[in-house]
Amino acid sequence: PRFCNQLELRQENLIQKTAVYIAERAKEICDIQSRAPDSIAGASIYMACAAAGEKKPMKGKQII
């Protein structure tokens, strides 16, 4: 939630829920325990934005 709030997304609730789902599924499917939680959150949000059609440029974004 703290990362999504800083991105000013149009579909924030949908993207937030989708990103959480993506991260949880990734934990079930892959061994991501060695990855930084911030990296997992960022990748999940990025994928959720792409799936939702959110047209926000992500290049140069640093919210951590």
mmCIF file of the N, C-alpha and C atoms, coordinates in Angstrom:
data_MODEL
# 
_entry.id   MODEL 
# 
loop_
_atom_site.group_PDB 
_atom_site.id 
_atom_site.type_symbol 
_atom_site.label_atom_id 
_atom_site.label_alt_id 
_atom_site.label_comp_id 
_atom_site.label_asym_id 
_atom_site.label_entity_id 
_atom_site.label_seq_id 
_atom_site.pdbx_PDB_ins_code 
_atom_site.Cartn_x 
_atom_site.Cartn_y 
_atom_site.Cartn_z 
_atom_site.occupancy 
_atom_site.B_iso_or_equiv 
_atom_site.pdbx_formal_charge 
_atom_site.auth_seq_id 
_atom_site.auth_comp_id 
_atom_site.auth_asym_id 
_atom_site.auth_atom_id 
_atom_site.pdbx_PDB_model_num 
ATOM 1   N N  . PRO A 1 1  ? 0.803  -1.211  0.000   1.00 0.00 ? 1  PRO A N  1 
ATOM 2   C CA . PRO A 1 1  ? 0.000  0.000   0.000   1.00 0.00 ? 1  PRO A CA 1 
ATOM 3   C C  . PRO A 1 1  ? 0.841  1.269   0.000   1.00 0.00 ? 1  PRO A C  1 
ATOM 4   N N  . ARG A 1 2  ? 1.937  1.291   0.743   1.00 0.00 ? 2  ARG A N  1 
ATOM 5   C CA . ARG A 1 2  ? 2.698  2.539   0.836   1.00 0.00 ? 2  ARG A CA 1 
ATOM 6   C C  . ARG A 1 2  ? 3.328  2.919   -0.489  1.00 0.00 ? 2  ARG A C  1 
ATOM 7   N N  . PHE A 1 3  ? 3.655  1.937   -1.327  1.00 0.00 ? 3  PHE A N  1 
ATOM 8   C CA . PHE A 1 3  ? 4.257  2.246   -2.615  1.00 0.00 ? 3  PHE A CA 1 
ATOM 9   C C  . PHE A 1 3  ? 3.207  2.739   -3.602  1.00 0.00 ? 3  PHE A C  1 
ATOM 10  N N  . CYS A 1 4  ? 2.062  2.108   -3.632  1.00 0.00 ? 4  CYS A N  1 
ATOM 11  C CA . CYS A 1 4  ? 0.996  2.510   -4.555  1.00 0.00 ? 4  CYS A CA 1 
ATOM 12  C C  . CYS A 1 4  ? 0.516  3.928   -4.268  1.00 0.00 ? 4  CYS A C  1 
ATOM 13  N N  . ASN A 1 5  ? 0.459  4.299   -3.020  1.00 0.00 ? 5  ASN A N  1 
ATOM 14  C CA . ASN A 1 5  ? -0.012 5.635   -2.656  1.00 0.00 ? 5  ASN A CA 1 
ATOM 15  C C  . ASN A 1 5  ? 0.847  6.729   -3.264  1.00 0.00 ? 5  ASN A C  1 
ATOM 16  N N  . GLN A 1 6  ? 2.116  6.480   -3.425  1.00 0.00 ? 6  GLN A N  1 
ATOM 17  C CA . GLN A 1 6  ? 3.038  7.494   -3.925  1.00 0.00 ? 6  GLN A CA 1 
ATOM 18  C C  . GLN A 1 6  ? 3.033  7.618   -5.446  1.00 0.00 ? 6  GLN A C  1 
ATOM 19  N N  . LEU A 1 7  ? 2.379  6.713   -6.140  1.00 0.00 ? 7  LEU A N  1 
ATOM 20  C CA . LEU A 1 7  ? 2.404  6.713   -7.603  1.00 0.00 ? 7  LEU A CA 1 
ATOM 21  C C  . LEU A 1 7  ? 1.247  7.463   -8.247  1.00 0.00 ? 7  LEU A C  1 
ATOM 22  N N  . GLU A 1 8  ? 0.265  7.875   -7.475  1.00 0.00 ? 8  GLU A N  1 
ATOM 23  C CA . GLU A 1 8  ? -0.895 8.615   -7.978  1.00 0.00 ? 8  GLU A CA 1 
ATOM 24  C C  . GLU A 1 8  ? -1.548 7.882   -9.150  1.00 0.00 ? 8  GLU A C  1 
ATOM 25  N N  . LEU A 1 9  ? -1.959 6.657   -8.902  1.00 0.00 ? 9  LEU A N  1 
ATOM 26  C CA . LEU A 1 9  ? -2.559 5.820   -9.931  1.00 0.00 ? 9  LEU A CA 1 
ATOM 27  C C  . LEU A 1 9  ? -4.058 6.067   -10.018 1.00 0.00 ? 9  LEU A C  1 
ATOM 28  N N  . ARG A 1 10 ? -4.604 5.988   -11.231 1.00 0.00 ? 10 ARG A N  1 
ATOM 29  C CA . ARG A 1 10 ? -6.045 6.170   -11.423 1.00 0.00 ? 10 ARG A CA 1 
ATOM 30  C C  . ARG A 1 10 ? -6.832 5.015   -10.822 1.00 0.00 ? 10 ARG A C  1 
ATOM 31  N N  . GLN A 1 11 ? -6.310 3.818   -10.948 1.00 0.00 ? 11 GLN A N  1 
ATOM 32  C CA . GLN A 1 11 ? -6.993 2.612   -10.470 1.00 0.00 ? 11 GLN A CA 1 
ATOM 33  C C  . GLN A 1 11 ? -6.249 2.033   -9.269  1.00 0.00 ? 11 GLN A C  1 
ATOM 34  N N  . GLU A 1 12 ? -5.969 2.862   -8.305  1.00 0.00 ? 12 GLU A N  1 
ATOM 35  C CA . GLU A 1 12 ? -5.090 2.473   -7.196  1.00 0.00 ? 12 GLU A CA 1 
ATOM 36  C C  . GLU A 1 12 ? -5.557 1.218   -6.459  1.00 0.00 ? 12 GLU A C  1 
ATOM 37  N N  . ASN A 1 13 ? -6.832 1.138   -6.113  1.00 0.00 ? 13 ASN A N  1 
ATOM 38  C CA . ASN A 1 13 ? -7.323 -0.029  -5.360  1.00 0.00 ? 13 ASN A CA 1 
ATOM 39  C C  . ASN A 1 13 ? -7.169 -1.319  -6.152  1.00 0.00 ? 13 ASN A C  1 
ATOM 40  N N  . LEU A 1 14 ? -7.541 -1.280  -7.416  1.00 0.00 ? 14 LEU A N  1 
ATOM 41  C CA . LEU A 1 14 ? -7.422 -2.464  -8.266  1.00 0.00 ? 14 LEU A CA 1 
ATOM 42  C C  . LEU A 1 14 ? -5.962 -2.884  -8.404  1.00 0.00 ? 14 LEU A C  1 
ATOM 43  N N  . ILE A 1 15 ? -5.100 -1.936  -8.659  1.00 0.00 ? 15 ILE A N  1 
ATOM 44  C CA . ILE A 1 15 ? -3.682 -2.238  -8.845  1.00 0.00 ? 15 ILE A CA 1 
ATOM 45  C C  . ILE A 1 15 ? -3.069 -2.754  -7.555  1.00 0.00 ? 15 ILE A C  1 
ATOM 46  N N  . GLN A 1 16 ? -3.439 -2.171  -6.443  1.00 0.00 ? 16 GLN A N  1 
ATOM 47  C CA . GLN A 1 16 ? -2.912 -2.617  -5.150  1.00 0.00 ? 16 GLN A CA 1 
ATOM 48  C C  . GLN A 1 16 ? -3.309 -4.065  -4.870  1.00 0.00 ? 16 GLN A C  1 
ATOM 49  N N  . LYS A 1 17 ? -4.581 -4.391  -5.066  1.00 0.00 ? 17 LYS A N  1 
ATOM 50  C CA . LYS A 1 17 ? -5.046 -5.762  -4.828  1.00 0.00 ? 17 LYS A CA 1 
ATOM 51  C C  . LYS A 1 17 ? -4.389 -6.741  -5.792  1.00 0.00 ? 17 LYS A C  1 
ATOM 52  N N  . THR A 1 18 ? -4.242 -6.335  -7.041  1.00 0.00 ? 18 THR A N  1 
ATOM 53  C CA . THR A 1 18 ? -3.611 -7.195  -8.039  1.00 0.00 ? 18 THR A CA 1 
ATOM 54  C C  . THR A 1 18 ? -2.144 -7.414  -7.720  1.00 0.00 ? 18 THR A C  1 
ATOM 55  N N  . ALA A 1 19 ? -1.454 -6.369  -7.291  1.00 0.00 ? 19 ALA A N  1 
ATOM 56  C CA . ALA A 1 19 ? -0.035 -6.485  -6.944  1.00 0.00 ? 19 ALA A CA 1 
ATOM 57  C C  . ALA A 1 19 ? 0.166  -7.430  -5.761  1.00 0.00 ? 19 ALA A C  1 
ATOM 58  N N  . VAL A 1 20 ? -0.699 -7.359  -4.778  1.00 0.00 ? 20 VAL A N  1 
ATOM 59  C CA . VAL A 1 20 ? -0.615 -8.267  -3.630  1.00 0.00 ? 20 VAL A CA 1 
ATOM 60  C C  . VAL A 1 20 ? -0.830 -9.703  -4.094  1.00 0.00 ? 20 VAL A C  1 
ATOM 61  N N  . TYR A 1 21 ? -1.810 -9.906  -4.959  1.00 0.00 ? 21 TYR A N  1 
ATOM 62  C CA . TYR A 1 21 ? -2.073 -11.246 -5.491  1.00 0.00 ? 21 TYR A CA 1 
ATOM 63  C C  . TYR A 1 21 ? -0.857 -11.773 -6.255  1.00 0.00 ? 21 TYR A C  1 
ATOM 64  N N  . ILE A 1 22 ? -0.262 -10.937 -7.095  1.00 0.00 ? 22 ILE A N  1 
ATOM 65  C CA . ILE A 1 22 ? 0.915  -11.341 -7.873  1.00 0.00 ? 22 ILE A CA 1 
ATOM 66  C C  . ILE A 1 22 ? 2.059  -11.730 -6.946  1.00 0.00 ? 22 ILE A C  1 
ATOM 67  N N  . ALA A 1 23 ? 2.309  -10.928 -5.926  1.00 0.00 ? 23 ALA A N  1 
ATOM 68  C CA . ALA A 1 23 ? 3.400  -11.224 -4.988  1.00 0.00 ? 23 ALA A CA 1 
ATOM 69  C C  . ALA A 1 23 ? 3.147  -12.535 -4.240  1.00 0.00 ? 23 ALA A C  1 
ATOM 70  N N  . GLU A 1 24 ? 1.913  -12.753 -3.815  1.00 0.00 ? 24 GLU A N  1 
ATOM 71  C CA . GLU A 1 24 ? 1.589  -13.993 -3.098  1.00 0.00 ? 24 GLU A CA 1 
ATOM 72  C C  . GLU A 1 24 ? 1.749  -15.213 -3.999  1.00 0.00 ? 24 GLU A C  1 
ATOM 73  N N  . ARG A 1 25 ? 1.299  -15.106 -5.238  1.00 0.00 ? 25 ARG A N  1 
ATOM 74  C CA . ARG A 1 25 ? 1.452  -16.220 -6.186  1.00 0.00 ? 25 ARG A CA 1 
ATOM 75  C C  . ARG A 1 25 ? 2.922  -16.474 -6.488  1.00 0.00 ? 25 ARG A C  1 
ATOM 76  N N  . ALA A 1 26 ? 3.705  -15.419 -6.601  1.00 0.00 ? 26 ALA A N  1 
ATOM 77  C CA . ALA A 1 26 ? 5.140  -15.583 -6.864  1.00 0.00 ? 26 ALA A CA 1 
ATOM 78  C C  . ALA A 1 26 ? 5.808  -16.342 -5.722  1.00 0.00 ? 26 ALA A C  1 
ATOM 79  N N  . LYS A 1 27 ? 5.397  -16.060 -4.497  1.00 0.00 ? 27 LYS A N  1 
ATOM 80  C CA . LYS A 1 27 ? 5.954  -16.775 -3.345  1.00 0.00 ? 27 LYS A CA 1 
ATOM 81  C C  . LYS A 1 27 ? 5.603  -18.254 -3.386  1.00 0.00 ? 27 LYS A C  1 
ATOM 82  N N  . GLU A 1 28 ? 4.393  -18.566 -3.869  1.00 0.00 ? 28 GLU A N  1 
ATOM 83  C CA . GLU A 1 28 ? 3.959  -19.960 -3.956  1.00 0.00 ? 28 GLU A CA 1 
ATOM 84  C C  . GLU A 1 28 ? 4.676  -20.708 -5.080  1.00 0.00 ? 28 GLU A C  1 
ATOM 85  N N  . ILE A 1 29 ? 4.882  -20.036 -6.191  1.00 0.00 ? 29 ILE A N  1 
ATOM 86  C CA . ILE A 1 29 ? 5.412  -20.683 -7.390  1.00 0.00 ? 29 ILE A CA 1 
ATOM 87  C C  . ILE A 1 29 ? 6.935  -20.724 -7.415  1.00 0.00 ? 29 ILE A C  1 
ATOM 88  N N  . CYS A 1 30 ? 7.581  -19.652 -7.000  1.00 0.00 ? 30 CYS A N  1 
ATOM 89  C CA . CYS A 1 30 ? 9.035  -19.514 -7.134  1.00 0.00 ? 30 CYS A CA 1 
ATOM 90  C C  . CYS A 1 30 ? 9.700  -19.371 -5.772  1.00 0.00 ? 30 CYS A C  1 
ATOM 91  N N  . ASP A 1 31 ? 10.986 -19.594 -5.767  1.00 0.00 ? 31 ASP A N  1 
ATOM 92  C CA . ASP A 1 31 ? 11.776 -19.357 -4.560  1.00 0.00 ? 31 ASP A CA 1 
ATOM 93  C C  . ASP A 1 31 ? 12.270 -17.913 -4.590  1.00 0.00 ? 31 ASP A C  1 
ATOM 94  N N  . ILE A 1 32 ? 11.493 -17.016 -4.000  1.00 0.00 ? 32 ILE A N  1 
ATOM 95  C CA . ILE A 1 32 ? 11.860 -15.599 -4.017  1.00 0.00 ? 32 ILE A CA 1 
ATOM 96  C C  . ILE A 1 32 ? 12.263 -15.100 -2.630  1.00 0.00 ? 32 ILE A C  1 
ATOM 97  N N  . GLN A 1 33 ? 12.525 -16.019 -1.734  1.00 0.00 ? 33 GLN A N  1 
ATOM 98  C CA . GLN A 1 33 ? 12.879 -15.635 -0.368  1.00 0.00 ? 33 GLN A CA 1 
ATOM 99  C C  . GLN A 1 33 ? 14.167 -14.819 -0.314  1.00 0.00 ? 33 GLN A C  1 
ATOM 100 N N  . SER A 1 34 ? 15.052 -15.037 -1.282  1.00 0.00 ? 34 SER A N  1 
ATOM 101 C CA . SER A 1 34 ? 16.326 -14.317 -1.272  1.00 0.00 ? 34 SER A CA 1 
ATOM 102 C C  . SER A 1 34 ? 16.209 -12.926 -1.887  1.00 0.00 ? 34 SER A C  1 
ATOM 103 N N  . ARG A 1 35 ? 15.075 -12.596 -2.457  1.00 0.00 ? 35 ARG A N  1 
ATOM 104 C CA . ARG A 1 35 ? 14.868 -11.289 -3.087  1.00 0.00 ? 35 ARG A CA 1 
ATOM 105 C C  . ARG A 1 35 ? 14.481 -10.250 -2.044  1.00 0.00 ? 35 ARG A C  1 
ATOM 106 N N  . ALA A 1 36 ? 14.845 -9.015  -2.308  1.00 0.00 ? 36 ALA A N  1 
ATOM 107 C CA . ALA A 1 36 ? 14.481 -7.915  -1.417  1.00 0.00 ? 36 ALA A CA 1 
ATOM 108 C C  . ALA A 1 36 ? 12.972 -7.670  -1.513  1.00 0.00 ? 36 ALA A C  1 
ATOM 109 N N  . PRO A 1 37 ? 12.299 -7.503  -0.385  1.00 0.00 ? 37 PRO A N  1 
ATOM 110 C CA . PRO A 1 37 ? 10.853 -7.256  -0.409  1.00 0.00 ? 37 PRO A CA 1 
ATOM 111 C C  . PRO A 1 37 ? 10.463 -6.045  -1.258  1.00 0.00 ? 37 PRO A C  1 
ATOM 112 N N  . ASP A 1 38 ? 11.296 -5.006  -1.249  1.00 0.00 ? 38 ASP A N  1 
ATOM 113 C CA . ASP A 1 38 ? 11.004 -3.826  -2.060  1.00 0.00 ? 38 ASP A CA 1 
ATOM 114 C C  . ASP A 1 38 ? 11.037 -4.159  -3.548  1.00 0.00 ? 38 ASP A C  1 
ATOM 115 N N  . SER A 1 39 ? 11.941 -5.044  -3.946  1.00 0.00 ? 39 SER A N  1 
ATOM 116 C CA . SER A 1 39 ? 12.026 -5.459  -5.347  1.00 0.00 ? 39 SER A CA 1 
ATOM 117 C C  . SER A 1 39 ? 10.796 -6.258  -5.751  1.00 0.00 ? 39 SER A C  1 
ATOM 118 N N  . ILE A 1 40 ? 10.356 -7.131  -4.874  1.00 0.00 ? 40 ILE A N  1 
ATOM 119 C CA . ILE A 1 40 ? 9.153  -7.923  -5.150  1.00 0.00 ? 40 ILE A CA 1 
ATOM 120 C C  . ILE A 1 40 ? 7.945  -6.998  -5.270  1.00 0.00 ? 40 ILE A C  1 
ATOM 121 N N  . ALA A 1 41 ? 7.834  -6.043  -4.368  1.00 0.00 ? 41 ALA A N  1 
ATOM 122 C CA . ALA A 1 41 ? 6.719  -5.094  -4.407  1.00 0.00 ? 41 ALA A CA 1 
ATOM 123 C C  . ALA A 1 41 ? 6.754  -4.273  -5.691  1.00 0.00 ? 41 ALA A C  1 
ATOM 124 N N  . GLY A 1 42 ? 7.925  -3.779  -6.049  1.00 0.00 ? 42 GLY A N  1 
ATOM 125 C CA . GLY A 1 42 ? 8.050  -2.971  -7.263  1.00 0.00 ? 42 GLY A CA 1 
ATOM 126 C C  . GLY A 1 42 ? 7.683  -3.739  -8.514  1.00 0.00 ? 42 GLY A C  1 
ATOM 127 N N  . ALA A 1 43 ? 8.181  -4.954  -8.618  1.00 0.00 ? 43 ALA A N  1 
ATOM 128 C CA . ALA A 1 43 ? 7.871  -5.782  -9.789  1.00 0.00 ? 43 ALA A CA 1 
ATOM 129 C C  . ALA A 1 43 ? 6.385  -6.125  -9.841  1.00 0.00 ? 43 ALA A C  1 
ATOM 130 N N  . SER A 1 44 ? 5.804  -6.407  -8.693  1.00 0.00 ? 44 SER A N  1 
ATOM 131 C CA . SER A 1 44 ? 4.378  -6.746  -8.638  1.00 0.00 ? 44 SER A CA 1 
ATOM 132 C C  . SER A 1 44 ? 3.517  -5.556  -9.042  1.00 0.00 ? 44 SER A C  1 
ATOM 133 N N  . ILE A 1 45 ? 3.869  -4.388  -8.568  1.00 0.00 ? 45 ILE A N  1 
ATOM 134 C CA . ILE A 1 45 ? 3.124  -3.175  -8.935  1.00 0.00 ? 45 ILE A CA 1 
ATOM 135 C C  . ILE A 1 45 ? 3.270  -2.900  -10.427 1.00 0.00 ? 45 ILE A C  1 
ATOM 136 N N  . TYR A 1 46 ? 4.474  -3.062  -10.947 1.00 0.00 ? 46 TYR A N  1 
ATOM 137 C CA . TYR A 1 46 ? 4.714  -2.841  -12.371 1.00 0.00 ? 46 TYR A CA 1 
ATOM 138 C C  . TYR A 1 46 ? 3.845  -3.775  -13.213 1.00 0.00 ? 46 TYR A C  1 
ATOM 139 N N  . MET A 1 47 ? 3.809  -5.063  -12.845 1.00 0.00 ? 47 MET A N  1 
ATOM 140 C CA . MET A 1 47 ? 2.999  -6.033  -13.590 1.00 0.00 ? 47 MET A CA 1 
ATOM 141 C C  . MET A 1 47 ? 1.512  -5.731  -13.454 1.00 0.00 ? 47 MET A C  1 
ATOM 142 N N  . ALA A 1 48 ? 1.085  -5.322  -12.266 1.00 0.00 ? 48 ALA A N  1 
ATOM 143 C CA . ALA A 1 48 ? -0.323 -4.989  -12.058 1.00 0.00 ? 48 ALA A CA 1 
ATOM 144 C C  . ALA A 1 48 ? -0.721 -3.770  -12.887 1.00 0.00 ? 48 ALA A C  1 
ATOM 145 N N  . CYS A 1 49 ? 0.161  -2.781  -12.969 1.00 0.00 ? 49 CYS A N  1 
ATOM 146 C CA . CYS A 1 49 ? -0.109 -1.599  -13.797 1.00 0.00 ? 49 CYS A CA 1 
ATOM 147 C C  . CYS A 1 49 ? -0.239 -1.995  -15.265 1.00 0.00 ? 49 CYS A C  1 
ATOM 148 N N  . ALA A 1 50 ? 0.657  -2.848  -15.724 1.00 0.00 ? 50 ALA A N  1 
ATOM 149 C CA . ALA A 1 50 ? 0.612  -3.299  -17.118 1.00 0.00 ? 50 ALA A CA 1 
ATOM 150 C C  . ALA A 1 50 ? -0.685 -4.055  -17.395 1.00 0.00 ? 50 ALA A C  1 
ATOM 151 N N  . ALA A 1 51 ? -1.090 -4.914  -16.471 1.00 0.00 ? 51 ALA A N  1 
ATOM 152 C CA . ALA A 1 51 ? -2.313 -5.695  -16.650 1.00 0.00 ? 51 ALA A CA 1 
ATOM 153 C C  . ALA A 1 51 ? -3.559 -4.810  -16.640 1.00 0.00 ? 51 ALA A C  1 
ATOM 154 N N  . ALA A 1 52 ? -3.528 -3.742  -15.853 1.00 0.00 ? 52 ALA A N  1 
ATOM 155 C CA . ALA A 1 52 ? -4.680 -2.847  -15.737 1.00 0.00 ? 52 ALA A CA 1 
ATOM 156 C C  . ALA A 1 52 ? -4.695 -1.777  -16.820 1.00 0.00 ? 52 ALA A C  1 
ATOM 157 N N  . GLY A 1 53 ? -3.638 -1.717  -17.626 1.00 0.00 ? 53 GLY A N  1 
ATOM 158 C CA . GLY A 1 53 ? -3.573 -0.710  -18.677 1.00 0.00 ? 53 GLY A CA 1 
ATOM 159 C C  . GLY A 1 53 ? -3.235 0.671   -18.167 1.00 0.00 ? 53 GLY A C  1 
ATOM 160 N N  . GLU A 1 54 ? -2.635 0.738   -17.005 1.00 0.00 ? 54 GLU A N  1 
ATOM 161 C CA . GLU A 1 54 ? -2.231 2.025   -16.417 1.00 0.00 ? 54 GLU A CA 1 
ATOM 162 C C  . GLU A 1 54 ? -1.047 2.556   -17.214 1.00 0.00 ? 54 GLU A C  1 
ATOM 163 N N  . LYS A 1 55 ? -1.229 3.688   -17.851 1.00 0.00 ? 55 LYS A N  1 
ATOM 164 C CA . LYS A 1 55 ? -0.200 4.260   -18.718 1.00 0.00 ? 55 LYS A CA 1 
ATOM 165 C C  . LYS A 1 55 ? 0.649  5.276   -17.954 1.00 0.00 ? 55 LYS A C  1 
ATOM 166 N N  . LYS A 1 56 ? 1.421  4.788   -17.017 1.00 0.00 ? 56 LYS A N  1 
ATOM 167 C CA . LYS A 1 56 ? 2.317  5.650   -16.235 1.00 0.00 ? 56 LYS A CA 1 
ATOM 168 C C  . LYS A 1 56 ? 3.742  5.311   -16.607 1.00 0.00 ? 56 LYS A C  1 
ATOM 169 N N  . PRO A 1 57 ? 4.524  6.294   -16.984 1.00 0.00 ? 57 PRO A N  1 
ATOM 170 C CA . PRO A 1 57 ? 5.931  5.982   -17.259 1.00 0.00 ? 57 PRO A CA 1 
ATOM 171 C C  . PRO A 1 57 ? 6.643  5.606   -15.968 1.00 0.00 ? 57 PRO A C  1 
ATOM 172 N N  . MET A 1 58 ? 7.293  4.466   -15.967 1.00 0.00 ? 58 MET A N  1 
ATOM 173 C CA . MET A 1 58 ? 7.965  3.981   -14.766 1.00 0.00 ? 58 MET A CA 1 
ATOM 174 C C  . MET A 1 58 ? 9.462  4.270   -14.782 1.00 0.00 ? 58 MET A C  1 
ATOM 175 N N  . LYS A 1 59 ? 9.966  4.708   -15.918 1.00 0.00 ? 59 LYS A N  1 
ATOM 176 C CA . LYS A 1 59 ? 11.394 4.967   -16.018 1.00 0.00 ? 59 LYS A CA 1 
ATOM 177 C C  . LYS A 1 59 ? 11.778 6.089   -15.060 1.00 0.00 ? 59 LYS A C  1 
ATOM 178 N N  . GLY A 1 60 ? 12.778 5.814   -14.250 1.00 0.00 ? 60 GLY A N  1 
ATOM 179 C CA . GLY A 1 60 ? 13.273 6.813   -13.319 1.00 0.00 ? 60 GLY A CA 1 
ATOM 180 C C  . GLY A 1 60 ? 12.474 6.933   -12.039 1.00 0.00 ? 60 GLY A C  1 
ATOM 181 N N  . LYS A 1 61 ? 11.467 6.097   -11.855 1.00 0.00 ? 61 LYS A N  1 
ATOM 182 C CA . LYS A 1 61 ? 10.667 6.157   -10.627 1.00 0.00 ? 61 LYS A CA 1 
ATOM 183 C C  . LYS A 1 61 ? 11.435 5.505   -9.492  1.00 0.00 ? 61 LYS A C  1 
ATOM 184 N N  . GLN A 1 62 ? 11.541 6.215   -8.411  1.00 0.00 ? 62 GLN A N  1 
ATOM 185 C CA . GLN A 1 62 ? 12.135 5.652   -7.208  1.00 0.00 ? 62 GLN A CA 1 
ATOM 186 C C  . GLN A 1 62 ? 11.310 6.135   -6.038  1.00 0.00 ? 62 GLN A C  1 
ATOM 187 N N  . ILE A 1 63 ? 10.569 5.216   -5.441  1.00 0.00 ? 63 ILE A N  1 
ATOM 188 C CA . ILE A 1 63 ? 9.668  5.589   -4.355  1.00 0.00 ? 63 ILE A CA 1 
ATOM 189 C C  . ILE A 1 63 ? 10.066 4.948   -3.048  1.00 0.00 ? 63 ILE A C  1 
ATOM 190 N N  . ILE A 1 64 ? 11.167 4.243   -3.069  1.00 0.00 ? 64 ILE A N  1 
ATOM 191 C CA . ILE A 1 64 ? 11.592 3.519   -1.883  1.00 0.00 ? 64 ILE A CA 1 
ATOM 192 C C  . ILE A 1 64 ? 12.515 4.386   -1.059  1.00 0.00 ? 64 ILE A C  1 
# 
